[in-house]
């Protein structure tokens, strides 16, 4: 796991290394073990370098200097920077050696470079399975490629202006480049406040875009071509046994144990991370788990973590999450994330990874992605239930000759289930907001989600392209903030293709009234719960879903956080003309008594204020925050 960054000038040549070194410095936490850069002539035809490729390295495979990047072919014509892991890379090493390729290292980076040289870009992408962002600069064809993995596990951004094209694993790196202007993109505000994030290629920064998952950019002659190289296909025709799922998931876990450094697991106590922990412990001796817990039992999963440790040979590390330093942790996590904090537990993820890194761990396996792949959220079952009763109501209305008043489409209703802020609450906070516009921006993504004949499969595929990408960004940025790599076995794309080959009714069903023990808990991510039953039993599997929640109300009433809000965040919000100051102060002044929905609104607006203060202020402020960050080597 590493970080990539760089830029291409459009009107001048690169005369100094100062800019690329500043950009590298701002993402040093992603790779404190090594760094490097290369200046290349891509478009100027020998008049001088117009591209700088930068890299920071967190050494995982072949920790020697032979893994230094940027890496080039023997002739120095093709250069690569690579962030992530390709778990099947070494399957091709002998084949490439037989074809005459010589290897200087035992890294997956060198395998990927040689696959590109032998098979071209599309042939390379067809062969690799992993999590990655890649930059390839081919001086032979004068083309640059920016590539993101199929599910978006690794982030990749770019900024395009008339002076330069800039790219990086993290937006904050752009602040080291003189060509970058930090401006707010106001036309995505409604969507951000509805969903806590912006979907698709857009971001809160003007002229800053995501390279979409399963896409690559081809940059040639200063033109940008966006190419999709993979999509989720849903045949919905197969029946898959639980034993087959067990084999697929265990293999995915086993493949992700490949490491030349100390590796552990992230154990939340939920069934997803517990399944990963169980399979990892079967395939690795002396496994260590890392967890964040709360003293308040209402927010703690310690009981279930201990149950996993009792059944499988793991050594647990648990750390209590303290809320008295929430103001400082809130700032730090926002700086790492590049966007407003979507969930308070982002802070807990960072603290857990920091604990692991200080114990010498460089890699953690997590259960992230299981809910989106297997249909684990309760809102999925609730939506299907509502749709079933809606259909019955429509039949009754036809018989009676009446018409239902709800005219929203199936896709609009499903998209709305992912909103954190109600339409009425959004209007109070942002009077000029447009709820329908926020929903409509996502409908194109929904419509492009392959679905076969299963309508709900399309909905789940939409989730993979929206909400999953956002929480993966959180997982990446919080773990890399601690200079640690996290791996996600449930997001093996071959496993996902298998899951999408069966009917979604085998994954999640409508939760009709069930008076039996455990009730509705049996209706979501059904295959994983069947596996969990076998591994941990019914009580563990079907208890009420806890999640990784934070005691926000008690944090908000603490004197320390109150001072932070009233001295920094509320004044920052006064600069936002689109936000109702009256509503902000009503929520803040009544924070002890507002409803849980209003508490969500307050979280979103304060997170936005913290982000505005750091990223929309003077560009030097981002650099100043970097100097406060402890890099764990």
Helices and strands as residue ranges (DSSP letters): E 2-9, H 18-25, G 28-30, E 34-40, E 51-57, G 65-67, E 71-72, E 78-86, G 89-91, H 93-98, H 108-127, E 130-138, E 143-148, E 157-160, E 164-168, G 171-176, G 186-188, H 189-195, E 208-210, E 215-220, E 223-228, H 242-255, E 263-266, H 271-283, E 287-293, G 297-299, H 302-311, E 314-320, H 326-337, H 346-358, E 363-366, H 370-374, H 378-400, H 410-416, H 423-429, H 435-447, H 455-465, H 467-481, E 485-488, G 489-491, H 493-499, G 504-506, G 519-523, H 526-536, H 538-541, H 552-556, H 559-564, I 565-569, H 570-573, H 581-589, H 596-615, H 619-628
